[in-house]
Amino acid sequence: MQINTKLLKNKFEKSFKLYNKNAVVQSIMADRLVNEILNIKNYYENILELGCGSGLLTAKMAENINFKNYFANDLSEKSKFYVNKIIPNSVFYCGNAQKIKPSRKMDLIISNAVFQWFTNLEKVTSNYKDILNPEGILAFSTFAPGNFKEIKDLTGLSLDYKSLTEIKQILNKNFKILHCEEFTQILEFSTPLELLAHIKNTGVNSLDKTVWTFKDVKDFCNKYKQEYHKITLTYSPVIVTAQKK
Ligand SMILES: C[S@@+](CC[C@H](N)C(=O)[O-])C[C@H]1O[C@@H](n2cnc3c(N)ncnc32)[C@H](O)[C@@H]1O
């Protein structure tokens, strides 16, 4: 699937205010990611965070990890406001994280719930290898196939999620994998409309260019009720830490 970064930026920007309250699974992912980073060590001189959004991971990093310099990135310039509130002396790079060229080498590159939007994981992670200092760490969370399976079943819309095996194969070329896990989180809602609101408030409705009409929403809700007894949304998060070879 082609990723429209302009659409992605606009949809995520709109969700920033409500994101942290709604992104319950992304918050669990960020906690697990920080724990895995702490398992390696608790001090990194230079940290680069990719796709920091409204600062959900940034806040957990600031609370738990010691560092000298924090560099943050997002497609949206508005993200700088959230990150600077958490880490006032951080440096912000606005733009596409896949092509980022920071001014110095990093000791840790981190990212929570962003890599699923990347189109060429092989090229991107090879770029990150070059940005890292010797023995530098790449730590990220993403999603595996099966993520949002209800939405794929009902609408056909889905990102091209990589399996754990594919992620490992890609990373193995440039990194020693330290930790790689997949788990499942199922959220339950009272109505399909509530589920749609959750998707909108977490910015994940960035796949579809078209604005859904009242009829589209009604059809989706009816179809959901016909096919499923419970109103659920399945997340399949993946957590990875790897060291530059
Ligand atoms: C699901 S949110 C995750 C936000 C945050 N990382 C967290 O811990 O919850 C995805 C964020 O990644 C950003 N993003 C998506 N693709 C990106 C790219 N190619 N380059 C930079 N940022 C990107 C979006 O703008 C959005 O803020």
The ligand as an SDF file (V2000), in Angstrom:
LIG
                    3D

 27 29  0  0  0  0  0  0  0  0999 V2000
    0.7130    6.4420   16.3950 C   0  0  0  0  0  0  0  0  0  0  0  0
    1.5230    7.9830   16.5290 S   0  0  0  0  0  0  0  0  0  0  0  0
    2.7610    7.5740   17.7140 C   0  0  0  0  0  0  0  0  0  0  0  0
    3.1530    8.7580   18.5470 C   0  0  0  0  0  0  0  0  0  0  0  0
    4.1810    8.4810   19.6340 C   0  0  0  0  0  0  0  0  0  0  0  0
    5.3940    7.9380   19.0620 N   0  0  0  0  0  0  0  0  0  0  0  0
    3.7120    7.5610   20.7410 C   0  0  0  0  0  0  0  0  0  0  0  0
    4.5580    7.1380   21.5130 O   0  0  0  0  0  0  0  0  0  0  0  0
    2.5400    7.2820   20.8840 O   0  0  0  0  0  0  0  0  0  0  0  0
    2.4740    8.0470   15.0370 C   0  0  0  0  0  0  0  0  0  0  0  0
    3.2900    9.3430   14.8840 C   0  0  0  0  0  0  0  0  0  0  0  0
    4.2780    9.1050   13.9030 O   0  0  0  0  0  0  0  0  0  0  0  0
    4.3520   10.1880   13.0190 C   0  0  0  0  0  0  0  0  0  0  0  0
    4.8740    9.6570   11.7580 N   0  0  0  0  0  0  0  0  0  0  0  0
    4.3020    8.7420   10.9320 C   0  0  0  0  0  0  0  0  0  0  0  0
    5.0930    8.5150    9.8720 N   0  0  0  0  0  0  0  0  0  0  0  0
    6.1880    9.3090   10.0410 C   0  0  0  0  0  0  0  0  0  0  0  0
    7.3660    9.5200    9.2680 C   0  0  0  0  0  0  0  0  0  0  0  0
    7.5700    8.8870    8.1130 N   0  0  0  0  0  0  0  0  0  0  0  0
    8.2720   10.4100    9.7220 N   0  0  0  0  0  0  0  0  0  0  0  0
    8.0810   11.0760   10.9070 C   0  0  0  0  0  0  0  0  0  0  0  0
    6.9900   10.9110   11.6750 N   0  0  0  0  0  0  0  0  0  0  0  0
    6.0490   10.0370   11.2410 C   0  0  0  0  0  0  0  0  0  0  0  0
    2.9480   10.7480   12.9510 C   0  0  0  0  0  0  0  0  0  0  0  0
    2.9380   12.0980   12.5500 O   0  0  0  0  0  0  0  0  0  0  0  0
    2.4820   10.5580   14.4090 C   0  0  0  0  0  0  0  0  0  0  0  0
    2.7780   11.6640   15.1930 O   0  0  0  0  0  0  0  0  0  0  0  0
  1  2  1  0
  2  3  1  0
  2 10  1  0
  3  4  1  0
  4  5  1  0
  5  6  1  0
  5  7  1  0
  7  8  2  0
  7  9  1  0
 10 11  1  0
 11 12  1  0
 11 26  1  0
 12 13  1  0
 13 14  1  0
 13 24  1  0
 14 15  1  0
 14 23  1  0
 15 16  2  0
 16 17  1  0
 17 18  1  0
 17 23  2  0
 18 19  1  0
 18 20  2  0
 20 21  1  0
 21 22  2  0
 22 23  1  0
 24 25  1  0
 24 26  1  0
 26 27  1  0
M  CHG  2   2   1   9  -1
M  END
$$$$
